[in-house]
């Protein structure tokens, strides 16, 4: 008895007779046009149609990408502190470790009433951010913090304004939907191939 352990078996290939590639059917369409799915280039960035739509997009993207934005600011601050502020860098790493331990504790104890209901996660993380800022100012790295925030916050806001969510929705072209800031799917589901 032969063993097929780790072997991928492919179904047999059946060749069907096809017309030559340059032939056209009765409606003038080449046979392979309907067989291939359409290629559509999708850009996840767009300019909002109104200030209201821009503010709505900023709020949604700040909530959705908060961790990514925080990491971006943290990495830039970390890089600016490397050459000259070793003590500040150590405090920054310690406070990052404390925040990570707190978030791991929240995940490890999902049914804890004290951690999830009594003590708000936003308050604890806000206190960690304030303590980090105070430590940076006390260790004379306040200027690095201000310069980093001045350089990264505009980049974060531009991304938050231009990013159209990762589910690739775009604003509808109708005036009523644009005024309301409604989002519609980019591809029409009725024409999607099964």
VEXVOMI-495044 format. One line per 3 residues: their letters; for each residue x, y, z of N, C-alpha, C. Coordinates in Angstrom, 2 decimals, m for minus. Layout:
BEGIN
A> X:Y:Z:X:Y:Z:X:Y:Z | ...
***
This chain:
BEGIN
XXX> 0.85:m1.17:0.00:0.00:0.00:0.00:0.89:1.24:0.00 | 0.70:2.11:m0.97:1.55:3.29:m1.11:1.01:4.40:m0.22 | 1.91:5.15:0.36:1.53:6.26:1.23:1.58:7.56:0.44
XXX> 0.55:8.36:0.57:0.48:9.65:m0.11:0.63:10.80:0.88 | 1.33:10.56:1.97:1.49:11.59:3.00:2.29:12.77:2.45 | 1.71:13.96:2.50:2.40:15.17:2.07:2.35:15.40:0.57
XXX> 1.64:14.55:m0.15:1.56:14.69:m1.60:0.28:15.43:m1.95 | 0.39:16.40:m2.79:m0.78:17.14:m3.24:m1.23:16.52:m4.55 | m2.45:16.06:m4.57:m2.98:15.45:m5.79:m3.84:16.45:m6.51
XXX> m3.59:16.62:m7.78:m4.35:17.55:m8.60:m5.37:16.79:m9.41 | m6.52:17.41:m9.64:m7.50:16.75:m10.51:m6.96:16.71:m11.93 | m7.42:15.75:m12.68:m6.98:15.61:m14.06:m7.35:16.83:m14.88
XXX> m6.48:17.20:m15.79:m6.74:18.35:m16.63:m7.46:17.86:m17.88 | m8.61:18.43:m18.13:m9.38:18.06:m19.30:m9.30:19.22:m20.27 | m8.85:18.94:m21.47:m8.76:20.02:m22.45:m10.03:20.04:m23.27
XXX> m10.54:21.23:m23.46:m11.73:21.40:m24.28:m11.32:22.14:m25.54 | m11.91:21.77:m26.63:m11.55:22.48:m27.86:m12.01:23.92:m27.79 | m11.15:24.81:m28.19:m11.48:26.24:m28.17:m11.29:26.80:m29.56
XXX> m11.91:27.94:m29.76:m11.75:28.64:m31.02:m10.41:29.35:m31.01 | m9.90:29.72:m32.15:m8.66:30.50:m32.16:m8.83:31.79:m31.39 | m7.73:32.32:m30.83:m7.78:33.48:m29.94:m8.30:34.73:m30.63
XXX> m8.12:34.84:m31.93:m8.54:36.08:m32.58:m9.94:36.01:m33.16 | m10.63:34.88:m32.97:m11.98:34.79:m33.52:m12.96:35.50:m32.60 | m14.05:35.98:m33.18:m15.07:36.67:m32.42:m16.38:35.95:m32.58
XXX> m17.24:35.97:m31.55:m18.53:35.33:m31.68:m19.53:36.26:m32.37 | m20.80:35.88:m32.37:m21.81:36.60:m33.15:m22.04:38.03:m32.69 | m21.76:38.37:m31.43:m21.98:39.75:m30.97:m20.71:40.58:m31.00
XXX> m19.67:40.07:m31.58:m18.45:40.85:m31.73:m17.56:40.82:m30.50 | m17.84:39.94:m29.56:m17.06:39.86:m28.34:m16.13:38.67:m28.41 | m14.94:38.81:m27.97:m14.01:37.69:m27.97:m14.41:36.73:m26.85
XXX> m14.23:35.42:m27.06:m14.71:34.46:m26.07:m14.06:34.59:m24.70 | m12.83:35.03:m24.62:m12.16:35.11:m23.33:m12.50:36.39:m22.57 | m13.23:37.32:m23.17:m13.60:38.56:m22.47:m14.51:38.29:m21.29
XXX> m15.43:37.36:m21.42:m16.36:37.10:m20.32:m15.80:36.11:m19.31 | m14.72:35.43:m19.66:m14.16:34.45:m18.76:m13.25:35.06:m17.71 | m12.57:36.14:m18.05:m11.65:36.77:m17.10:m12.38:37.81:m16.27
XXX> m12.09:37.84:m14.97:m12.68:38.92:m14.16:m12.05:40.26:m14.53 | m12.82:41.30:m14.37:m12.31:42.63:m14.69:m11.29:43.07:m13.67 | m10.24:43.71:m14.13:m9.22:44.27:m13.25:m9.58:45.72:m12.99
XXX> m9.74:46.05:m11.72:m10.05:47.43:m11.35:m9.00:47.92:m10.38 | m8.44:49.05:m10.68:m7.46:49.66:m9.80:m8.22:50.46:m8.74 | m7.96:50.14:m7.48:m8.68:50.78:m6.39:m7.69:51.59:m5.56
XXX> m7.99:52.83:m5.36:m7.15:53.70:m4.54:m7.88:53.95:m3.22 | m7.27:53.63:m2.08:m7.96:53.83:m0.81:m7.97:55.27:m0.33 | m7.42:56.18:m1.13:m7.39:57.59:m0.75:m8.32:58.38:m1.64
XXX> m9.01:59.35:m1.06:m9.83:60.28:m1.83:m10.03:61.55:m1.01 | m10.32:62.61:m1.71:m10.58:63.89:m1.04:m12.05:63.93:m0.64 | m12.34:64.25:0.62:m13.74:64.30:1.05:m14.50:65.40:0.33
XXX> m15.81:65.20:0.17:m16.63:66.13:m0.60:m17.00:67.39:0.18 | m16.97:67.32:1.50:m17.36:68.48:2.31:m16.58:68.47:3.62 | m16.56:69.61:4.32:m15.90:69.62:5.63:m16.53:68.65:6.63
XXX> m17.85:68.46:6.53:m18.52:67.53:7.43:m18.06:66.10:7.17 | m17.95:65.76:5.88:m17.47:64.42:5.52:m16.02:64.23:5.97 | m15.21:65.29:5.88:m13.81:65.22:6.32:m13.73:64.99:7.82
XXX> m14.54:65.72:8.59:m14.50:65.55:10.04:m15.01:64.18:10.45 | m16.03:63.67:9.76:m16.53:62.33:10.05:m15.48:61.29:9.73 | m14.77:61.48:8.62:m13.71:60.55:8.23:m12.56:60.58:9.23
XXX> m12.20:61.79:9.73:m11.13:61.90:10.72:m11.49:61.15:11.99 | m12.71:61.33:12.46:m13.15:60.68:13.69:m13.12:59.16:13.53 | m13.64:58.65:12.41:m13.66:57.20:12.19:m12.25:56.65:12.07
XXX> m11.39:57.33:11.31:m10.04:56.82:11.10:m9.18:56.94:12.34 | m9.37:57.98:13.15:m8.62:58.07:14.40:m9.01:56.94:15.34 | m10.28:56.57:15.35:m10.71:55.45:16.17:m10.20:54.12:15.63
XXX> m10.20:54.00:14.32:m9.80:52.73:13.71:m8.29:52.52:13.70 | m7.53:53.57:13.42:m6.07:53.46:13.29:m5.33:54.01:14.50 | m5.97:54.13:15.64:m5.34:54.75:16.82:m4.04:54.05:17.19
XXX> m4.03:52.74:17.18:m2.82:52.01:17.55:m1.70:52.25:16.53 | m2.06:52.28:15.26:m1.05:52.52:14.22:m0.49:53.94:14.30 | m1.36:54.91:14.53:m0.90:56.29:14.67:0.01:56.44:15.89
XXX> m0.37:55.78:16.98:0.45:55.84:18.19:1.82:55.22:17.95 | 1.85:54.10:17.27:3.14:53.49:16.95:3.99:54.38:16.05 | 3.37:55.04:15.10:4.10:55.94:14.22:4.76:57.06:15.02
XXX> 3.98:57.72:15.89:4.53:58.81:16.71:5.61:58.27:17.64 | 5.38:57.09:18.23:6.34:56.50:19.16:7.66:56.19:18.45 | 7.59:55.63:17.25:8.82:55.30:16.51:9.60:56.55:16.16
XXX> 8.91:57.59:15.72:9.62:58.84:15.40:10.25:59.43:16.65 | 9.52:59.44:17.76:10.09:59.94:19.02:11.27:59.09:19.46 | 11.16:57.80:19.35:12.24:56.88:19.71:13.49:57.18:18.90
XXX> 13.32:57.37:17.59:14.47:57.65:16.72:15.11:58.99:17.05 | 14.29:59.99:17.38:14.87:61.30:17.72:15.59:61.28:19.05 | 15.22:60.37:19.95:15.87:60.31:21.26:17.14:59.47:21.26
XXX> 17.32:58.63:20.28:18.47:57.71:20.28:19.82:58.42:20.39 | 20.10:59.43:19.58:21.48:59.95:19.61:21.84:60.75:20.86 | 20.87:61.44:21.48:21.27:62.38:22.52:20.64:62.16:23.89
XXX> 19.52:61.51:23.99:18.79:61.40:25.26:18.60:59.94:25.67 | 19.65:59.34:26.18:19.60:57.92:26.56:18.67:57.68:27.75 | 18.68:58.54:28.75:17.82:58.37:29.93:16.35:58.51:29.53
XXX> 16.05:59.49:28.70:14.68:59.68:28.23:14.22:58.48:27.43 | 15.12:57.93:26.66:14.81:56.75:25.87:14.47:55.56:26.77 | 15.20:55.42:27.85:14.93:54.33:28.80:13.56:54.52:29.45
XXX> 13.23:55.75:29.85:11.91:56.02:30.42:10.79:55.76:29.41 | 11.03:56.10:28.17:10.03:55.86:27.13:9.78:54.36:26.96 | 10.83:53.58:26.98:10.69:52.12:26.85:9.99:51.54:28.08
XXX> 10.31:52.04:29.26:9.66:51.55:30.49:8.17:51.84:30.46 | 7.79:53.05:30.06:6.37:53.39:30.02:5.64:52.60:28.93 | 6.32:52.28:27.85:5.74:51.43:26.83:5.52:50.03:27.38
XXX> 6.45:49.55:28.15:6.33:48.24:28.79:5.15:48.22:29.77 | 4.99:49.29:30.55:3.88:49.37:31.51:2.55:49.37:30.76 | 2.45:50.14:29.69:1.21:50.18:28.90:0.92:48.82:28.28
XXX> 1.95:48.15:27.79:1.77:46.82:27.19:1.30:45.81:28.24 | 1.88:45.87:29.43:1.45:44.96:30.51:0.00:45.22:30.89 | m0.40:46.48:30.96:m1.79:46.80:31.28:m2.74:46.24:30.21
XXX> m2.39:46.42:28.95:m3.25:45.92:27.87:m3.29:44.39:27.85 | m2.17:43.75:28.17:m2.17:42.29:28.27:m3.01:41.81:29.45 | m2.98:42.55:30.56:m3.80:42.22:31.72:m5.28:42.33:31.38
XXX> m5.65:43.35:30.60:m7.04:43.48:30.17:m7.47:42.29:29.33 | m6.58:41.84:28.46:m6.92:40.71:27.60:m6.91:39.40:28.37 | m6.04:39.26:29.36:m5.95:38.02:30.13:m7.14:37.85:31.08
XXX> m7.70:38.96:31.53:m8.84:38.90:32.45:m10.06:39.58:31.83 | m10.68:38.96:30.84:m11.80:39.61:30.16:m13.06:39.72:31.01 | m13.19:38.92:32.05:m14.39:38.96:32.88:m14.21:39.77:34.16
XXX> m13.11:40.47:34.30:m12.85:41.26:35.50:m13.72:42.52:35.50 | m14.57:42.62:36.50:m15.45:43.79:36.60:m14.65:45.04:36.91 | m13.63:44.91:37.76:m12.81:46.06:38.15:m12.06:46.64:36.96
XXX> m11.43:45.79:36.16:m10.61:46.28:35.04:m11.44:46.81:33.88 | m12.62:46.25:33.66:m13.38:46.63:32.49:m14.52:47.60:32.76 | m15.06:47.62:33.95:m16.21:48.48:34.24:m15.86:49.65:35.15
XXX> m15.12:49.40:36.23:m14.83:50.44:37.22:m13.74:51.38:36.71 | m12.64:50.79:36.23:m11.50:51.59:35.75:m11.58:51.64:34.22 | m11.69:52.83:33.69:m11.78:52.97:32.25:m10.40:52.82:31.60
XXX> m10.36:52.09:30.51:m9.10:51.88:29.78:m8.56:53.21:29.26 | m9.45:54.09:28.82:m9.02:55.38:28.29:m8.35:56.24:29.36 | m8.86:56.17:30.58:m8.27:56.96:31.66:m6.88:56.43:32.00
XXX> m6.74:55.12:32.10:m5.44:54.53:32.43:m4.41:54.83:31.34 | m4.79:54.64:30.08:m3.85:54.93:28.99:m3.54:56.42:28.91 | m4.52:57.26:29.20:m4.28:58.71:29.24:m3.28:59.08:30.33
XXX> m3.41:58.44:31.50:m2.46:58.69:32.59:m1.05:58.22:32.22 | m0.97:57.11:31.50:0.35:56.62:31.07:0.97:57.60:30.08 | 0.17:58.14:29.17:0.68:59.12:28.21:1.14:60.39:28.93
XXX> 0.35:60.87:29.88:0.73:62.08:30.64:2.00:61.82:31.44 | 2.09:60.65:32.08:3.30:60.33:32.85:4.53:60.26:31.93 | 4.36:59.73:30.74:5.47:59.68:29.78:5.90:61.08:29.37
XXX> 4.93:61.94:29.11:5.26:63.32:28.74:5.98:64.05:29.87 | 5.53:63.85:31.10:6.19:64.48:32.25:7.61:63.96:32.39 | 7.80:62.65:32.24:9.15:62.09:32.32:10.07:62.65:31.24
XXX> 9.54:62.81:30.04:10.36:63.37:28.95:10.71:64.84:29.23 | 9.79:65.58:29.79:10.06:66.98:30.11:11.07:67.08:31.24 | 10.93:66.24:32.27:11.86:66.27:33.41:13.27:65.88:32.98
XXX> 13.39:64.96:32.03:14.71:64.54:31.57:15.22:65.41:30.41 | 14.65:66.58:30.27:15.05:67.59:29.29:14.91:67.12:27.84 | 13.91:66.29:27.59:13.62:65.85:26.23:12.28:66.42:25.76
XXX> 11.82:67.45:26.44:10.54:68.08:26.08:10.57:68.68:24.68 | 11.71:69.25:24.30:11.83:69.83:22.96:11.71:68.74:21.89 | 12.31:67.58:22.15:12.18:66.45:21.23:10.72:66.01:21.09
XXX> 10.01:66.01:22.21:8.60:65.63:22.20:7.78:66.62:21.39 | 8.00:67.90:21.61:7.24:68.94:20.88:7.54:68.87:19.38 | 8.79:68.73:19.02:9.16:68.66:17.60:8.57:67.40:16.96
XXX> 8.62:66.30:17.68:8.05:65.05:17.14:6.55:65.18:16.94 | 5.85:65.74:17.93:4.40:65.92:17.78:4.07:66.90:16.66 | 4.86:67.97:16.54:4.62:68.95:15.47:4.86:68.34:14.10
XXX> 5.76:67.38:14.01:6.05:66.77:12.71:5.10:65.63:12.37 | 4.64:64.88:13.36:3.85:63.68:13.07:2.34:63.91:13.07 | 1.85:64.83:13.87:0.40:65.04:13.93:m0.17:65.52:12.59
XXX> 0.48:66.43:11.86:m0.06:66.77:10.54:m0.09:65.57:9.58 | 0.90:64.71:9.64:0.91:63.52:8.77:m0.24:62.60:9.15 | m0.46:62.41:10.43:m1.56:61.57:10.90:m2.91:62.15:10.46
XXX> m3.08:63.47:10.59:m4.34:64.09:10.20:m4.58:64.03:8.70 | m3.54:64.20:7.90:m3.69:64.09:6.45:m4.10:62.67:6.08 | m3.48:61.68:6.69:m3.86:60.29:6.44:m5.31:60.05:6.86
XXX> m5.69:60.56:8.03:m7.05:60.36:8.53:m8.09:61.03:7.64 | m7.75:62.15:7.02:m8.69:62.83:6.13:m8.80:62.11:4.79 | m7.70:61.63:4.26:m7.71:61.07:2.91:m8.05:59.58:2.84
XXX> m7.84:58.83:3.91:m8.07:57.38:3.87:m9.56:57.09:3.86 | m9.99:56.24:2.93:m11.39:55.88:2.79:m11.63:54.51:3.38 | m11.32:54.23:4.54:m11.54:52.97:5.25:m11.05:51.78:4.46
XXX> m10.67:50.71:5.15:m10.06:49.58:4.47:m11.06:48.71:3.74 | m12.37:48.92:3.92:m13.33:48.12:3.16:m13.61:48.74:1.79 | m12.80:49.72:1.41:m12.84:50.36:0.11:m14.24:50.83:m0.27
XXX> m14.74:51.73:0.52:m15.99:52.38:0.19:m15.67:53.79:m0.29 | m16.51:54.29:m1.15:m16.34:55.65:m1.63:m17.61:56.41:m1.39 | m17.51:57.72:m1.43:m18.69:58.53:m1.23:m19.56:58.46:m2.46
XXX> m20.86:58.38:m2.25:m21.80:58.30:m3.35:m21.82:59.62:m4.09 | m22.06:59.59:m5.39:m22.04:60.79:m6.21:m23.27:61.66:m6.03 | m24.33:61.16:m5.44:m25.54:61.96:m5.30:m25.33:63.05:m4.28
XXX> m26.02:64.15:m4.49:m25.85:65.31:m3.61:m26.34:65.03:m2.19 | m27.44:64.29:m2.07:m27.97:64.00:m0.74:m27.02:63.11:0.05 | m26.47:62.12:m0.60:m25.55:61.22:0.08:m24.25:61.93:0.41
XXX> m23.80:62.80:m0.48:m22.56:63.54:m0.22:m22.74:64.49:0.95 | m23.90:65.12:1.05:m24.15:66.03:2.16:m24.20:65.26:3.48 | m24.74:64.05:3.43:m24.84:63.25:4.65:m23.54:62.51:4.95
XXX> m22.62:62.46:3.99:m21.35:61.76:4.20:m21.51:60.25:4.13 | m22.56:59.76:3.43:m22.79:58.33:3.32:m21.71:57.67:2.48 | m21.46:56.41:2.78:m20.48:55.64:2.04:m21.18:54.48:1.36
XXX> m20.76:54.16:0.14:m21.33:53.04:m0.60:m20.20:52.14:m1.05 | m20.48:50.84:m1.30:m19.41:49.96:m1.75:m18.90:50.38:m3.12 | m17.62:50.16:m3.34:m16.99:50.56:m4.58:m17.45:49.71:m5.75
XXX> m17.55:48.40:m5.57:m17.98:47.50:m6.63:m19.45:47.20:m6.48 | m20.16:47.19:m7.59:m21.58:46.87:m7.58:m21.73:45.36:m7.41 | m22.41:44.94:m6.35:m22.51:43.52:m6.05:m23.34:42.78:m7.08
XXX> m24.23:43.45:m7.80:m25.04:42.77:m8.79:m24.23:42.34:m9.99 | m23.11:43.02:m10.26:m22.27:42.64:m11.39:m21.09:41.78:m10.99 | m20.96:41.51:m9.71:m19.83:40.70:m9.23:m19.99:39.27:m9.73
XX> m18.85:38.69:m10.12:m18.89:37.31:m10.62:m19.01:36.34:m9.46 | m19.70:35.27:m9.67:m19.93:34.27:m8.62:m18.79:33.30:m8.58
***
